[in-house]
Amino acid sequence: MAIYAEQNSAPRELIEAGLHLARCYKMIEVGTVEESMIIKGVPTLKTLKKVRIGWEFPEMLKVFKEEKGKQPLVIEQEYTLSMGDKANLRKMLESWRGQPYTDEQAVKVDITKLLGQPCMINLTHKKSANGKTYEQIASVVPVPKQMKCPTQINPTYQLDYDDHWDKEKFDALPTFISDKMKTSVEYKRMVNPNEDKFIDESGQPLDEIEEQSDLPF
């Protein structure tokens, strides 16, 4: 008698492409990790500080679990925590706020101020190398003045290595996120307090740069 292994989960339903009302509700400090990338055709290992930002779409509801009723569709995206001129995070924030940062404002920005903030997200669909189609955030822009974003549905979710560490939340993360976090300088320092501080390329500890922005974000 044959014993068959079968795929027992239906393909994930894609969020419709286009411009949608959204609200930021989630932020996870992934930490400082090593990533392999191709730079000018050369495989390169870089050390980067990462964060995952999550949004809900309060007008796009679906029943995932009967006991919870209708819940909003959500999307997350990982960014390098950099406010450099060409950094994707800075480009996204400037598009969202509707104006650029000055160099002084961009020295350090508290991105936790994004939590609870409404926006419009333009989604596109793309195919990966393995042929699977996925959603991609093309842009994040302000909500037009004549529009109102519905009240936040999901509870605000923040996980970082300082004031918002929660082992229960960490253990519940998808393994591809928690495994990456375990490789970070911050996680290793947390579980081993004797771990040396991470020093950036300028020789300055990453957590000792002064914040110089009085804007919401």
C-alpha positions as CSV (number, residue, x, y, z in Angstrom):
1,M,0.0,0.0,0.0
2,A,1.4,3.4,-1.0
3,I,1.7,6.2,1.6
4,Y,1.2,9.6,0.0
5,A,2.3,13.0,1.2
6,E,0.0,15.7,-0.1
7,Q,-0.1,19.4,-0.1
8,N,-2.9,20.1,2.3
9,S,-3.1,23.8,2.2
10,A,-4.8,25.9,-0.4
11,P,-2.8,28.6,-2.2
12,R,-2.9,31.9,-0.3
13,E,-5.4,34.3,-1.6
14,L,-3.6,37.4,-3.0
15,I,-4.6,40.9,-1.9
16,E,-6.1,42.7,-4.9
17,A,-3.6,44.9,-6.7
18,G,-4.3,48.7,-6.6
19,L,-4.5,51.5,-4.2
20,H,-6.0,50.7,-0.8
21,L,-6.6,52.4,2.5
22,A,-4.3,51.0,5.2
23,R,-3.1,51.6,8.7
24,C,0.3,50.6,10.3
25,Y,-0.3,48.3,13.2
26,K,2.9,46.2,13.5
27,M,6.6,46.6,13.9
28,I,9.3,44.0,14.6
29,E,12.9,44.9,15.2
30,V,14.7,42.0,13.4
31,G,18.1,43.4,14.4
32,T,21.6,43.6,12.9
33,V,22.1,40.6,10.7
34,E,24.4,39.5,7.8
35,E,22.9,39.3,4.4
36,S,24.3,38.0,1.1
37,M,23.7,40.2,-1.9
38,I,25.0,40.9,-5.4
39,I,26.8,44.2,-5.7
40,K,28.1,45.1,-9.2
41,G,27.9,41.4,-10.1
42,V,30.0,40.4,-7.1
43,P,28.5,38.2,-4.2
44,T,28.9,40.3,-1.1
45,L,28.2,39.7,2.6
46,K,26.8,42.9,4.3
47,T,25.9,43.6,7.9
48,L,22.5,45.5,8.0
49,K,20.0,46.5,10.7
50,K,16.5,45.3,9.7
51,V,12.9,46.0,10.7
52,R,9.6,44.5,9.6
53,I,6.6,46.9,9.2
54,G,3.1,45.6,9.0
55,W,-0.1,47.3,7.7
56,E,-3.8,46.2,7.9
57,F,-6.4,46.9,5.2
58,P,-9.5,47.8,7.3
59,E,-11.8,47.9,4.3
60,M,-10.7,44.4,3.1
61,L,-12.1,41.9,5.6
62,K,-12.1,38.1,5.6
63,V,-13.0,35.3,8.0
64,F,-9.9,33.4,8.9
65,K,-11.2,31.8,12.1
66,E,-14.9,31.6,12.8
67,E,-14.5,32.5,16.5
68,K,-12.8,35.8,15.5
69,G,-15.2,36.8,12.8
70,K,-14.1,39.1,10.0
71,Q,-10.5,40.3,10.2
72,P,-8.6,42.7,7.9
73,L,-6.1,41.5,5.3
74,V,-2.5,42.5,6.2
75,I,0.8,42.9,4.6
76,E,4.4,43.2,5.9
77,Q,7.6,44.4,4.4
78,E,11.2,44.3,5.7
79,Y,13.4,47.4,5.4
80,T,17.0,48.2,6.2
81,L,17.0,50.7,9.1
82,S,18.8,53.4,7.2
83,M,17.9,57.0,6.5
84,G,20.5,57.4,3.8
85,D,19.6,59.3,0.6
86,K,19.0,56.2,-1.4
87,A,17.6,54.0,1.4
88,N,14.2,52.3,0.6
89,L,13.0,53.2,4.1
90,R,13.6,56.9,3.7
91,K,12.0,56.9,0.2
92,M,8.9,55.1,1.7
93,L,8.7,57.5,4.7
94,E,9.1,60.6,2.5
95,S,6.4,59.4,0.1
96,W,4.1,58.6,3.1
97,R,4.6,62.0,4.8
98,G,4.4,63.9,1.5
99,Q,7.6,65.8,2.0
100,P,11.3,65.1,2.1
101,Y,13.5,65.1,5.2
102,T,16.2,67.6,5.7
103,D,19.6,66.1,6.4
104,E,19.3,67.2,10.0
105,Q,15.9,65.6,10.4
106,A,17.1,62.4,8.9
107,V,19.9,61.9,11.4
108,K,17.6,59.5,13.3
109,V,13.8,59.0,13.0
110,D,11.7,57.2,15.6
111,I,9.8,54.9,13.2
112,T,7.6,53.5,16.0
113,K,5.6,56.7,15.5
114,L,4.3,55.1,12.4
115,L,2.2,52.7,14.5
116,G,-1.5,53.6,14.3
117,Q,-0.9,56.0,11.4
118,P,-3.2,55.8,8.2
119,C,-2.0,55.8,4.7
120,M,-2.7,54.6,1.2
121,I,-0.8,51.6,-0.1
122,N,-0.4,50.8,-3.8
123,L,0.0,47.1,-4.3
124,T,1.3,45.3,-7.4
125,H,1.6,41.6,-8.2
126,K,4.9,40.1,-9.2
127,K,6.2,36.6,-10.0
128,S,9.1,35.1,-8.1
129,A,11.8,33.0,-9.6
130,N,9.9,29.8,-8.7
131,G,6.8,31.0,-10.5
132,K,4.7,32.0,-7.5
133,T,2.9,35.3,-7.6
134,Y,3.1,37.6,-4.6
135,E,2.1,41.1,-3.6
136,Q,4.6,43.9,-3.6
137,I,4.3,47.4,-2.1
138,A,4.8,49.8,-4.9
139,S,4.3,53.0,-2.9
140,V,2.9,54.3,0.4
141,V,1.2,57.8,0.2
142,P,-0.9,60.0,2.5
143,V,-4.6,59.6,2.8
144,P,-6.4,62.4,0.8
145,K,-8.0,65.0,3.0
146,Q,-11.5,64.1,1.8
147,M,-11.0,60.5,2.8
148,K,-11.1,58.9,6.3
149,C,-9.4,55.6,7.2
150,P,-11.5,53.3,9.4
151,T,-10.5,52.7,13.0
152,Q,-7.7,50.3,13.6
153,I,-8.9,46.7,14.0
154,N,-5.9,44.6,14.9
155,P,-4.2,45.5,18.3
156,T,-0.9,47.4,17.9
157,Y,2.0,44.9,17.8
158,Q,5.5,46.0,18.7
159,L,8.4,43.7,19.3
160,D,11.9,45.0,20.0
161,Y,14.9,44.1,22.1
162,D,14.4,46.9,24.6
163,D,11.1,47.9,26.2
164,H,8.9,45.7,24.1
165,W,10.4,42.2,24.3
166,D,7.8,39.5,24.7
167,K,8.9,35.9,24.5
168,E,5.4,34.7,23.8
169,K,5.1,36.9,20.8
170,F,8.6,35.8,19.7
171,D,7.8,32.1,20.0
172,A,4.6,32.6,18.0
173,L,6.5,34.2,15.0
174,P,6.9,32.3,11.7
175,T,10.2,30.5,12.0
176,F,11.7,32.3,9.0
177,I,11.4,35.5,11.1
178,S,12.4,34.2,14.5
179,D,15.4,32.2,13.0
180,K,16.7,35.4,11.4
181,M,16.2,37.3,14.6
182,K,18.3,34.7,16.5
183,T,21.3,35.5,14.2
184,S,21.1,39.2,15.1
185,V,23.6,41.1,17.2
186,E,20.8,42.4,19.4
187,Y,19.3,38.9,20.1
188,K,22.7,37.5,21.0
189,R,23.5,40.4,23.2
190,M,20.1,40.0,24.9
191,V,20.7,36.3,25.7
192,N,24.3,37.0,26.5
193,P,24.7,40.4,28.2
194,N,28.5,40.2,27.9
195,E,28.2,40.4,24.1
196,D,30.2,43.5,22.8
197,K,28.2,46.4,21.4
198,F,27.9,46.3,17.6
199,I,30.0,49.1,16.1
200,D,29.1,50.6,12.7
201,E,31.5,51.5,9.9
202,S,32.2,54.9,11.5
203,G,33.2,53.2,14.7
204,Q,30.2,54.6,16.6
205,P,27.8,52.2,18.5
206,L,24.4,52.1,16.6
207,D,22.4,52.8,19.7
208,E,24.3,56.0,20.7
209,I,23.3,58.3,17.8
210,E,21.3,61.3,19.1
211,E,17.7,61.8,17.7
212,Q,17.2,65.1,15.9
213,S,13.6,65.1,14.6
214,D,10.6,66.8,16.1
215,L,8.2,65.6,13.3
216,P,5.7,62.8,13.7
217,F,7.9,60.6,11.5
